[in-house]
Amino acid sequence: MVEKGLKKPVKLKADLAAFCGASTLPRLEITKKLWDHIKAKKLQATTANGKPTGSGKFIVADEKLITIFKNTKVTSKSSGKVTNLTNMQVGQTIDMMQLAAVVSANIE
């Protein structure tokens, strides 16, 4: 059976591959690994660019996540909105809804 959609394995770009420990993974597994790290380090905040509180809809960039986030510059196919995190710094936040754009920008 051939996997499709979010379960289909995709090739990861170098920084994401180093983070995940694999060069090919399904999008679901990539997202799970990112969330495992975010939750383990309590990298969620309730406000944009707020301090990490362990919960909330914003993800605070740490040293590991920033390498992946800074590779993100994508245009949404549906809305045309550009997500550009190339100038992001450690301690700044993204909305959790932007995580899909981060994954998309870091796969081939």
N, C-alpha and C positions, 0 to 999 in steps of 0.2 A: 504494500500500500504506500503510495506517495503522499507525503505530508504536504499540506497546503496552508496558506494564510499565516497566522501567528505561530503555527507549529512547524513550519517549513524552515529547515536550517539555512542560515545566511552567513556570508563571510564577514568577519569583523575586521575593522581597521585596527592598526597596531595598538593604539592606546587602550581601546576597549578590549581587545584581545588580551592584553597584559592584565587588565583589571579582572576580567572574567576567567583567565587561565585557560582559554580555548580560542582557536582561530575560527571555529564554526559553531554556531548555536542557533536555536530557534529564538525569535523575538520574545516569546513568553519567558524563556529561560534567562535571557539577557536582562529583561525588566525585573525578574525575580531576584537576580544577583545584585542589581542596583538597589532594590528595596531592602534586601537583607543587610547590605552595608549601611544604608540610611538609617534603618531601625536600630541596628547594633550600636551605631555611634550616636544615636539620638539626634540626627541632623534635620529635624523638622522644626519649623517655627510657625507661630500663629500670625505673624505680620511680615510683609516684604522687608527683607534685609534686617529682620529681627534676630535676636539671639536664639540659638537652638534651645528648644524646650522639650523635645522628644515627641511633640505632637503638633498638628497644624497642617495647613495646605501648602506651605512653602518649604522647599528643600534648600538647606544651607550647604554651600560648596565647601568641602574640606580639601586637603592636599591631594587625595586620591581622585575625587570627583572632578576637580578643576581641570585636570588634563583631558578628561572626556568632554566636559561642558564647553571648553574653549575651542573644540573642533566643530562646534555646532553653528552652522549658518545654512538654514533651509527655508524654502518657501512652501507654505501649505498648498497642496493641490486643490483643496476645496475652497479655502477662503482667500488665498493669495497673500496671507499674512507672513511676514518674514520673522523667523526666530534667529537672532544673531547674538550669540553668547561669546564671541571671540575676544572681547575685552573684559570678560568677567574676572573678578578677583576672589580669592579665598575669603569666606565670610559673607559673600553676597548670596542672594537666594534666587531660585526660579520657582514658578508656580508648578505644582505637581503635574498639572495638565501638559506642561512642556516636556515631560520626560519622554513621551513618544517621539517628539521632534529630535531630542538628544539621541535616542536609539537610531532613528532613521539617518541622522547625519553621520553616524559612526559605523555604518555597515556599507558593504559594497554591493 
